[in-house]
Amino acid sequence: MKFIFRRLGFYLLALFVAISINFFLPRLLPGDPAAAILAPMGSRMSDSQIQSLRLALGLSDAPLGQQYVTYLSHLVQGDLGVSYSQFPAPVTSVIKTGLKWTLLLGSTSLIISAIIGHLIGIVGAWRRGSTFDVVMPPLFNFIGAFPAFFLALGILYYMGLKLHWFPISHAADDSIPPGWTMEYINTVVKHMAMPLLVSVLVTLQIWIQSMRNTMITVLAEDYITMAESKGLTQNRIMFNYAARNAILPTVTGFGIFLGSILSGQVLIEQVFSYPGLGFLLVRAVGARDYPLMGGLFLGITAGVLLVNFLVDILYTYLDPRVRSG
């Protein structure tokens, strides 16, 4: 329990620092964000209209300390302000719209890449030096070395524009009403196919190398030799003894990848115009939508910290050495 409480204190401190940076950084930058936002319409607005709009957008001339206290009080209530680019929509509602698509794409790609990567790593380590081990890990290393946007553009051109296998943008067909119908699920799967393929190809080699290297280390342990001397089948030794112990260190990597889902797909979502958090973030930067940028940054940070804290809790149950330490 002491380990968990120490980690909880660390993550709460990190969250507080992130909240503070999220507030102070835009306000300490040179220039007036309000002036930049209102510049295109300022010549057509009176002073009273400009002041009313500033208040509606949450812009204030109060002292910085007072603004910080107000910001924290609103944050506790779940109020992240109003989006400038999608006014008058609250930032929270805009983030919720993109969060579901990011979680769908990211969690699906994580599960697929983790399963395939672990299986390739296990078989490659067990048959070290075989044709499978010589071909498969280097092949996915080569594919994973390409930047995500390069793979995305190539797949978009070949599968989308040239072969017309999949839709080239958005997350679903606008003509089909959302719902748990086969027609809507089918269009969601088709729109997700290409960004999902890119996301899996980018991360697959990391899982393969991690599992293969750990598996090779585990195969040198004495209990593997004991299992072989007892006459156990090769599949039982490979999965029940070697893979079961080799997969433990990858739990931490799984948590890191799960947290990075919220932020690691910016380029992929942008190329395919997939309306997730990464796509929203790029649009917010282009529109100088500071509340939305801050809300996305804060949400991504909180998500990463929460996932890593849950992984720390899981680790205490998987590894008795953590509890005893």
C-alpha positions as CSV (number, residue, x, y, z in Angstrom):
1,M,0.0,0.0,0.0
2,K,2.9,2.4,0.7
3,F,4.1,1.9,-2.9
4,I,0.6,2.8,-4.2
5,F,0.3,5.9,-2.0
6,R,3.7,7.1,-3.0
7,R,2.8,6.7,-6.7
8,L,-0.5,8.4,-6.2
9,G,1.2,11.4,-4.6
10,F,3.6,11.6,-7.5
11,Y,0.9,11.5,-10.1
12,L,-1.2,14.1,-8.2
13,L,1.8,16.4,-8.1
14,A,2.4,15.9,-11.8
15,L,-1.2,16.7,-12.5
16,F,-1.0,19.9,-10.5
17,V,2.1,21.0,-12.4
18,A,0.4,20.2,-15.7
19,I,-2.7,22.2,-14.7
20,S,-0.5,25.2,-13.7
21,I,1.5,25.0,-17.0
22,N,-1.7,24.8,-18.9
23,F,-2.9,28.0,-17.3
24,F,0.3,30.2,-17.2
25,L,2.0,29.3,-20.5
26,P,-0.6,30.9,-22.9
27,R,-0.8,34.0,-20.6
28,L,2.9,34.5,-20.3
29,L,3.5,34.4,-24.1
30,P,4.0,37.8,-25.8
31,G,1.0,39.3,-27.4
32,D,-2.7,39.4,-26.5
33,P,-4.6,36.3,-27.4
34,A,-7.8,38.2,-27.3
35,A,-6.5,40.7,-29.8
36,A,-5.5,37.9,-32.2
37,I,-8.9,36.2,-31.9
38,L,-11.0,39.4,-32.3
39,A,-8.8,41.0,-35.0
40,P,-10.8,39.7,-38.0
41,M,-14.0,41.1,-36.6
42,G,-12.7,44.0,-34.5
43,S,-13.3,46.7,-37.2
44,R,-17.0,45.7,-37.4
45,M,-17.6,45.7,-33.6
46,S,-18.1,48.4,-31.1
47,D,-16.2,48.6,-27.8
48,S,-19.2,47.3,-25.9
49,Q,-19.6,44.4,-28.2
50,I,-15.9,43.5,-28.0
51,Q,-16.1,43.6,-24.2
52,S,-19.2,41.5,-24.2
53,L,-17.5,38.9,-26.5
54,R,-14.4,38.9,-24.2
55,L,-16.6,38.1,-21.2
56,A,-18.4,35.4,-23.2
57,L,-15.1,33.8,-24.2
58,G,-13.8,33.9,-20.6
59,L,-11.1,36.5,-21.3
60,S,-10.3,38.7,-18.4
61,D,-8.1,41.7,-17.5
62,A,-8.0,40.7,-13.8
63,P,-4.7,40.1,-12.0
64,L,-3.0,36.8,-12.9
65,G,-3.4,35.3,-9.5
66,Q,-7.1,36.0,-9.4
67,Q,-7.5,34.5,-12.9
68,Y,-5.6,31.4,-11.6
69,V,-7.9,30.9,-8.7
70,T,-11.0,31.4,-10.9
71,Y,-9.5,28.9,-13.4
72,L,-9.0,26.3,-10.6
73,S,-12.6,26.8,-9.3
74,H,-14.0,26.3,-12.8
75,L,-11.8,23.3,-13.4
76,V,-13.1,21.6,-10.2
77,Q,-16.6,22.1,-11.6
78,G,-15.6,20.5,-14.9
79,D,-15.7,23.9,-16.8
80,L,-12.9,24.2,-19.3
81,G,-14.3,27.3,-21.0
82,V,-15.9,27.9,-24.4
83,S,-14.2,26.9,-27.7
84,Y,-13.4,30.0,-29.8
85,S,-13.4,28.0,-33.1
86,Q,-16.7,26.3,-32.3
87,F,-18.4,29.0,-30.3
88,P,-20.6,28.7,-28.3
89,A,-19.8,25.0,-27.8
90,P,-18.2,24.2,-24.4
91,V,-14.7,22.7,-24.6
92,T,-15.8,19.6,-22.7
93,S,-18.5,18.8,-25.3
94,V,-16.0,19.3,-28.2
95,I,-13.5,17.0,-26.5
96,K,-16.1,14.3,-25.8
97,T,-16.9,14.3,-29.5
98,G,-13.3,13.5,-30.5
99,L,-12.5,11.3,-27.5
100,K,-14.8,8.4,-28.6
101,W,-13.2,8.2,-32.0
102,T,-9.6,8.4,-30.6
103,L,-10.4,5.7,-28.0
104,L,-12.0,3.5,-30.7
105,L,-9.1,3.8,-33.1
106,G,-6.3,3.7,-30.4
107,S,-7.6,0.9,-28.3
108,T,-8.3,-1.3,-31.3
109,S,-4.9,-0.7,-32.8
110,L,-3.3,-1.3,-29.4
111,I,-5.0,-4.7,-28.9
112,I,-4.3,-5.9,-32.4
113,S,-0.6,-4.8,-32.4
114,A,0.0,-6.2,-28.9
115,I,-1.5,-9.6,-29.7
116,I,0.3,-10.0,-33.1
117,G,3.5,-8.5,-31.8
118,H,3.7,-10.7,-28.8
119,L,3.0,-13.9,-30.9
120,I,5.7,-13.0,-33.4
121,G,8.1,-12.2,-30.6
122,I,7.4,-15.4,-28.8
123,V,7.7,-17.6,-31.8
124,G,10.8,-15.7,-33.1
125,A,12.6,-16.2,-29.8
126,W,11.6,-19.8,-29.4
127,R,12.8,-20.6,-32.9
128,R,15.8,-18.3,-32.8
129,G,17.8,-18.4,-36.1
130,S,15.0,-20.0,-38.1
131,T,13.6,-18.5,-41.3
132,F,10.6,-17.1,-39.4
133,D,13.0,-15.3,-36.9
134,V,15.3,-14.0,-39.7
135,V,12.4,-12.6,-41.8
136,M,9.5,-11.4,-39.7
137,P,11.1,-9.2,-37.0
138,P,13.4,-7.4,-39.5
139,L,10.5,-6.9,-41.9
140,F,8.4,-5.1,-39.3
141,N,11.4,-3.2,-38.1
142,F,11.8,-1.9,-41.7
143,I,8.2,-1.0,-42.0
144,G,8.1,0.7,-38.5
145,A,11.1,2.8,-39.4
146,F,9.0,4.9,-41.8
147,P,7.3,8.0,-40.4
148,A,3.7,7.5,-39.6
149,F,2.6,10.3,-42.0
150,F,4.6,8.7,-44.8
151,L,2.9,5.3,-44.4
152,A,-0.5,7.1,-44.0
153,L,-0.1,9.0,-47.2
154,G,1.0,5.9,-49.1
155,I,-1.9,3.8,-47.9
156,L,-4.3,6.6,-48.5
157,Y,-3.1,7.0,-52.1
158,Y,-3.0,3.2,-52.9
159,M,-6.0,1.8,-51.0
160,G,-8.2,4.8,-51.0
161,L,-7.6,6.9,-54.1
162,K,-6.3,4.3,-56.5
163,L,-8.1,1.0,-55.5
164,H,-11.1,2.7,-53.8
165,W,-11.2,-0.1,-51.2
166,F,-12.0,2.3,-48.3
167,P,-13.3,5.8,-47.7
168,I,-10.5,8.4,-47.5
169,S,-11.8,10.7,-44.8
170,H,-14.0,11.1,-41.7
171,A,-15.1,8.4,-39.2
172,A,-18.5,7.4,-40.7
173,D,-20.9,8.1,-43.5
174,D,-22.9,11.2,-42.7
175,S,-25.9,9.9,-44.6
176,I,-26.3,7.0,-42.1
177,P,-27.8,7.9,-38.7
178,P,-25.6,6.9,-35.8
179,G,-26.7,3.9,-33.8
180,W,-26.0,0.2,-33.0
181,T,-27.1,-0.9,-36.5
182,M,-25.1,-3.1,-38.8
183,E,-25.2,-0.5,-41.5
184,Y,-23.6,2.2,-39.2
185,I,-21.1,-0.3,-37.7
186,N,-20.1,-1.3,-41.2
187,T,-19.4,2.2,-42.3
188,V,-17.4,2.9,-39.1
189,V,-15.2,-0.1,-39.7
190,K,-14.6,0.8,-43.3
191,H,-13.6,4.4,-42.4
192,M,-11.4,3.1,-39.6
193,A,-9.6,0.5,-41.7
194,M,-6.8,2.6,-43.2
195,P,-5.9,4.6,-40.1
196,L,-6.0,1.4,-38.1
197,L,-3.6,-0.3,-40.4
198,V,-1.1,2.5,-40.2
199,S,-1.3,2.7,-36.4
200,V,-0.7,-1.1,-36.2
201,L,2.2,-1.0,-38.6
202,V,3.9,1.9,-36.7
203,T,3.8,0.2,-33.3
204,L,4.0,-3.5,-34.2
205,Q,7.8,-3.7,-34.3
206,I,8.1,-2.3,-30.7
207,W,6.0,-5.1,-29.3
208,I,7.9,-7.7,-31.4
209,Q,11.4,-6.5,-30.2
210,S,10.3,-6.1,-26.6
211,M,8.8,-9.6,-26.3
212,R,11.5,-11.3,-28.3
213,N,14.3,-9.9,-26.2
214,T,12.6,-10.6,-22.9
215,M,11.7,-14.1,-24.1
216,I,15.3,-14.9,-25.0
217,T,16.4,-13.8,-21.5
218,V,13.7,-16.0,-19.9
219,L,14.7,-19.1,-22.0
220,A,18.1,-19.1,-20.3
221,E,16.5,-19.5,-16.8
222,D,16.9,-22.7,-14.8
223,Y,13.1,-23.3,-14.5
224,I,13.0,-23.6,-18.3
225,T,15.7,-26.3,-18.2
226,M,13.8,-28.0,-15.4
227,A,10.6,-28.0,-17.5
228,E,12.4,-29.5,-20.4
229,S,13.9,-32.2,-18.3
230,K,10.5,-33.1,-17.0
231,G,9.4,-34.0,-20.5
232,L,6.8,-31.3,-20.9
233,T,5.5,-30.5,-24.4
234,Q,7.2,-27.7,-26.3
235,N,4.0,-25.6,-26.6
236,R,3.4,-25.9,-22.8
237,I,7.0,-24.7,-22.1
238,M,6.8,-21.9,-24.6
239,F,3.5,-20.5,-23.4
240,N,3.0,-21.6,-19.8
241,Y,6.6,-21.1,-18.6
242,A,8.5,-18.9,-20.9
243,A,5.9,-16.5,-22.4
244,R,4.0,-16.2,-19.1
245,N,7.1,-14.8,-17.3
246,A,8.4,-12.8,-20.3
247,I,5.2,-10.9,-20.7
248,L,5.4,-9.3,-17.2
249,P,7.8,-6.5,-18.2
250,T,5.6,-5.6,-21.2
251,V,2.8,-4.7,-18.8
252,T,4.5,-1.4,-18.2
253,G,4.9,-0.9,-22.0
254,F,1.2,-1.7,-22.4
255,G,0.3,1.1,-20.0
256,I,2.6,3.6,-21.8
257,F,1.0,2.8,-25.1
258,L,-2.5,2.9,-23.7
259,G,-1.8,6.4,-22.3
260,S,-0.2,7.5,-25.6
261,I,-3.3,6.6,-27.5
262,L,-4.7,10.0,-26.5
263,S,-1.8,11.9,-28.1
264,G,0.1,9.5,-30.4
265,Q,-2.2,9.6,-33.4
266,V,-2.1,13.3,-34.3
267,L,-0.5,12.8,-37.7
268,I,-2.6,9.7,-38.6
269,E,-5.8,11.4,-37.7
270,Q,-4.8,14.5,-39.6
271,V,-3.9,12.6,-42.8
272,F,-7.2,10.7,-42.9
273,S,-9.3,13.6,-41.4
274,Y,-10.3,11.2,-38.7
275,P,-12.2,13.4,-36.1
276,G,-10.3,12.3,-33.0
277,L,-8.4,14.4,-30.4
278,G,-5.3,14.7,-32.7
279,F,-7.4,16.1,-35.5
280,L,-9.1,18.6,-33.1
281,L,-5.7,19.6,-31.7
282,V,-4.4,20.6,-35.1
283,R,-7.5,22.5,-35.9
284,A,-7.4,24.3,-32.5
285,V,-3.8,25.4,-33.1
286,G,-4.7,26.7,-36.6
287,A,-7.7,28.6,-35.2
288,R,-5.7,29.9,-32.1
289,D,-8.4,28.3,-30.0
290,Y,-6.6,28.5,-26.6
291,P,-9.3,27.0,-24.4
292,L,-9.6,24.0,-26.7
293,M,-5.9,23.6,-26.9
294,G,-5.6,23.8,-23.1
295,G,-8.5,21.4,-22.6
296,L,-6.9,18.8,-25.0
297,F,-3.5,19.2,-23.3
298,L,-5.0,18.7,-19.9
299,G,-7.2,15.8,-20.9
300,I,-4.3,14.0,-22.6
301,T,-2.0,14.6,-19.6
302,A,-4.6,13.4,-17.1
303,G,-5.3,10.3,-19.2
304,V,-1.7,9.3,-19.4
305,L,-1.2,9.8,-15.7
306,L,-4.4,7.8,-14.8
307,V,-3.4,4.9,-17.1
308,N,0.1,4.7,-15.7
309,F,-1.2,4.8,-12.1
310,L,-3.6,1.9,-12.9
311,V,-0.6,0.0,-14.4
312,D,1.4,0.6,-11.2
313,I,-1.5,-0.9,-9.2
314,L,-1.7,-3.9,-11.6
315,Y,2.0,-4.4,-11.3
316,T,1.8,-4.8,-7.5
317,Y,-0.4,-7.8,-8.0
318,L,1.6,-9.3,-10.8
319,D,5.0,-8.9,-9.2
320,P,5.3,-9.9,-5.5
321,R,8.8,-8.1,-5.4
322,V,7.0,-4.7,-5.8
323,R,4.8,-5.5,-2.8
324,S,7.7,-6.7,-0.6
325,G,9.8,-3.7,-1.6
